[in-house]
Amino acid sequence: PLMRLRNSIELAIANEAASVEELREALLDVAEEAEQIQLLLTALMNQAEAVAGTMRLSKELIDINVLTQEACEPYELLAEEKQITLRKNFAEASVFLEADPVRLRQALGNLLDNAIKFTPEGGHITVSTLSQPNVVIIEIKDTGVGISENDQLRIFERLYRGDKSRSTKGMGLGLSLVQGVIESHGADIRVISSLNQGSTFRIEFLRPTSIEDGSQW
């Protein structure tokens, strides 16, 4: 982004006969690249906080079914445009959890974005929530290209991009940041996948003993 930003500025300066419209286009290009730089820096800072264990969370009691539904909504149209079926299989009763809703939606959104990106037309993605006696589970399962065993060992590393992702846009920060957000909540994330057999990302939150059973769990 820095190189493209600089090029846009230099081209605009070099074109002494540039019209107002051409200069406006150059400024729009600069603004777009500046936004990308800001997103990159924010992602790097968030990821660094997660690795250091200093990620700031604003936890509140949330219904995990509601939050997962909210995370799915921005991607439903995107999936439809790619002719991918987005299925939701939520726990029947409300499932409450102490979590940062903004951070958690960000993590789930990243996983959904990847699932859509690497699932071919006609495929499907299933988002599930499940409450068990000692754990709350969120799963995002796709019928996409899958992840090799070698890549599975490294996909959560910062800046690492697997072979299947090298031809797509991205900074290699998505899954690293997802892991940081999940682990900052004291939860675990793992992937189950085989090449050409799809992938399942499974997030497990330990069930706190301080929250009683009933309508909430």
Secondary structure, 3 states (H helix, E strand, C coil): CHHHHHHHHHHHHHCCCCCHHHHHHHHHHHHHHHHHHHHHHHHHHHHHHHHHCCCCCCCEEEEHHHHHHHHHHHHHHHHHHCCCEEEEECCCCCCEEEECHHHHHHHHHHHHHHHHHCCCCCCEEEEEEEECCCEEEEEEEECCCCCCHHHHCCCCCCCCCCHHHCCCCCCCCHHHHHHHHHHHCCCEEEEEECCCCCEEEEEEEECCCCCCCCCCC
